[in-house]
Amino acid sequence: MAAEYNRGMDSELDAVFRMLDDAVEEAKSIRVELDAPFLRGIAIIEALPGNQSGADKTWVHRLLHVSDRHFAAAIRKR
């Protein structure tokens, strides 16, 4: 019985690996080009005072803490 189960998993695993190989090949052909307005927007955001080295970023930790508490308290509704 275990051998049959493993054989079934092997074929499923082979199929998954084939799909991943196909996805890798497809991804190699995809080129993302960022246009000038997008790059300007990134430069503006990176230049903001809050994004500089040494800037106070403690708000990020507070946000993560509050988010964690919020989602931990969430209940599933059907």
Backbone bond lengths (Angstrom), bond angles and torsions (degrees), N, CA, C in turn:
res aa  C-N    CA-C-N  psi(-1)  N-CA   C-N-CA  omega(-1)  CA-C   N-CA-C  phi
1 M - - - 1.452 - - 1.531 110.62 -
2 A 1.331 117.25 -44.82 1.464 120.03 -179.13 1.521 110.92 -63.45
3 A 1.330 116.82 -37.20 1.462 119.91 179.86 1.524 110.54 -63.70
4 E 1.337 116.87 -40.03 1.464 119.86 178.03 1.526 110.24 -64.37
5 Y 1.312 115.87 -42.17 1.465 120.20 179.81 1.525 110.06 -61.89
6 N 1.317 116.69 -46.25 1.457 120.35 -179.60 1.522 111.33 -64.53
7 R 1.324 116.76 -38.32 1.453 120.23 179.22 1.533 109.30 -62.62
8 G 1.326 116.32 -41.23 1.462 120.23 177.81 1.511 111.81 -63.87
9 M 1.297 116.54 -40.22 1.460 120.36 178.50 1.522 110.56 -66.62
10 D 1.335 116.26 -38.00 1.454 119.27 179.81 1.524 110.95 -60.15
11 S 1.328 117.25 -43.79 1.466 118.99 -179.05 1.529 110.49 -68.51
12 E 1.328 116.93 -37.51 1.463 119.38 176.97 1.522 110.54 -65.97
13 L 1.313 115.87 -42.09 1.458 120.33 179.51 1.524 110.61 -64.50
14 D 1.321 116.51 -40.87 1.465 119.95 176.46 1.526 110.66 -60.12
15 A 1.322 116.76 -41.51 1.466 120.53 179.35 1.527 110.60 -63.52
16 V 1.324 116.35 -40.88 1.465 120.35 178.89 1.522 110.10 -63.81
17 F 1.327 116.56 -44.65 1.463 119.53 179.09 1.525 111.65 -63.63
18 R 1.325 117.27 -37.23 1.469 119.93 176.77 1.527 110.30 -63.60
19 M 1.334 116.47 -42.66 1.468 119.83 178.78 1.527 110.68 -63.40
20 L 1.334 116.44 -40.88 1.464 119.62 178.58 1.526 110.98 -64.68
21 D 1.328 116.96 -41.51 1.464 120.24 177.08 1.525 110.71 -60.44
22 D 1.338 116.62 -42.64 1.467 120.45 178.11 1.530 110.72 -62.51
23 A 1.334 116.24 -41.42 1.466 120.31 -179.92 1.529 110.83 -65.11
24 V 1.322 116.63 -38.48 1.469 120.42 178.59 1.526 109.79 -63.05
25 E 1.319 116.81 -45.05 1.462 120.15 -179.85 1.527 110.95 -63.79
26 E 1.325 116.61 -41.02 1.462 119.94 178.89 1.528 110.71 -65.81
27 A 1.328 116.86 -40.46 1.464 121.07 -179.10 1.524 111.40 -63.28
28 K 1.323 117.04 -31.20 1.466 120.25 179.49 1.525 111.56 -63.09
29 S 1.328 116.66 -27.48 1.464 119.83 -176.94 1.528 112.84 -89.94
30 I 1.319 117.67 -8.58 1.463 120.98 -177.51 1.522 109.35 -85.18
31 R 1.299 115.73 127.99 1.461 121.26 177.92 1.525 108.58 -120.98
32 V 1.299 115.75 127.41 1.456 121.08 178.10 1.517 107.43 -105.52
33 E 1.315 115.16 123.44 1.457 119.68 178.23 1.520 108.65 -113.43
34 L 1.314 115.53 127.53 1.456 121.07 179.49 1.519 108.25 -96.64
35 D 1.335 115.75 125.40 1.459 118.72 -177.43 1.529 111.08 -80.16
36 A 1.308 115.29 167.92 1.466 121.85 -175.19 1.534 112.79 -58.98
37 P 1.343 120.13 -44.41 1.470 118.82 179.22 1.534 112.75 -60.78
38 F 1.322 116.80 -37.90 1.464 120.16 178.51 1.527 109.96 -65.04
39 L 1.322 116.84 -46.19 1.467 120.68 -179.88 1.528 111.17 -64.13
40 R 1.341 117.23 -36.18 1.470 120.12 175.85 1.523 110.36 -63.48
41 G 1.325 116.47 -41.81 1.464 120.46 178.45 1.520 111.68 -61.08
42 I 1.314 116.49 -42.33 1.468 120.64 177.53 1.525 110.23 -62.36
43 A 1.325 116.60 -43.50 1.472 120.34 179.93 1.525 110.73 -62.04
44 I 1.332 117.15 -40.12 1.469 120.95 179.49 1.526 110.21 -64.08
45 I 1.322 116.25 -45.58 1.470 120.24 -179.30 1.523 110.92 -64.99
46 E 1.317 117.01 -41.57 1.467 119.91 179.70 1.519 111.78 -66.50
47 A 1.335 117.46 -25.99 1.463 120.94 -178.21 1.526 112.94 -83.92
48 L 1.326 118.46 -8.83 1.464 120.54 -179.33 1.528 110.46 -61.23
49 P 1.329 116.74 147.02 1.470 120.07 -177.76 1.532 113.30 -56.44
50 G 1.317 117.06 -36.50 1.461 120.16 -178.95 1.514 114.06 -69.55
51 N 1.318 117.03 -13.18 1.462 120.65 -179.50 1.523 112.61 -101.27
52 Q 1.318 116.78 9.01 1.458 119.86 -178.57 1.523 110.53 -88.60
53 S 1.314 114.82 155.65 1.456 120.99 177.01 1.523 108.85 -59.69
54 G 1.310 116.68 133.01 1.457 121.32 179.28 1.520 113.57 90.08
55 A 1.328 117.68 -7.98 1.468 120.20 179.22 1.526 109.69 -69.61
56 D 1.332 115.38 149.40 1.464 120.90 179.56 1.525 109.65 -69.24
57 K 1.308 115.71 116.83 1.464 120.58 179.69 1.532 111.09 -120.45
58 T 1.331 115.96 24.83 1.462 118.88 -179.55 1.518 111.58 -65.39
59 W 1.338 117.17 -22.10 1.458 120.11 178.73 1.525 110.77 -61.35
60 V 1.327 117.04 -29.10 1.465 120.11 179.69 1.529 109.53 -64.12
61 H 1.326 116.42 -44.44 1.463 120.31 179.83 1.526 110.92 -64.75
62 R 1.331 116.30 -40.54 1.469 119.30 177.80 1.524 110.59 -63.48
63 L 1.321 116.60 -42.85 1.463 120.65 179.46 1.527 110.87 -61.61
64 L 1.320 116.81 -45.03 1.464 119.98 179.13 1.523 111.23 -62.65
65 H 1.321 116.74 -41.10 1.465 120.96 179.85 1.529 110.56 -62.99
66 V 1.322 116.47 -47.35 1.467 120.71 179.73 1.529 110.30 -63.84
67 S 1.323 117.15 -41.52 1.467 120.70 179.00 1.520 110.90 -63.04
68 D 1.325 116.38 -44.11 1.468 120.13 178.59 1.522 111.05 -59.44
69 R 1.335 116.38 -45.02 1.472 120.01 179.36 1.526 110.75 -63.77
70 H 1.318 115.97 -42.39 1.466 120.26 -179.11 1.529 111.05 -60.42
71 F 1.323 116.65 -50.52 1.460 119.73 -176.53 1.525 112.24 -73.07
72 A 1.325 117.89 -27.02 1.464 120.41 176.18 1.525 110.59 -67.66
73 A 1.329 116.35 -31.08 1.464 120.71 -178.88 1.530 112.44 -86.53
74 A 1.306 116.82 -7.45 1.467 119.96 -177.80 1.523 110.23 -66.77
75 I 1.316 114.79 144.51 1.463 119.83 176.97 1.522 108.59 -120.44
76 R 1.306 114.70 152.41 1.459 120.06 -178.69 1.522 109.32 -79.85
77 K 1.317 116.40 131.59 1.463 121.20 176.17 1.512 108.34 -116.16
78 R 1.293 114.95 138.80 1.473 119.91 178.60 1.489 110.64 -114.29
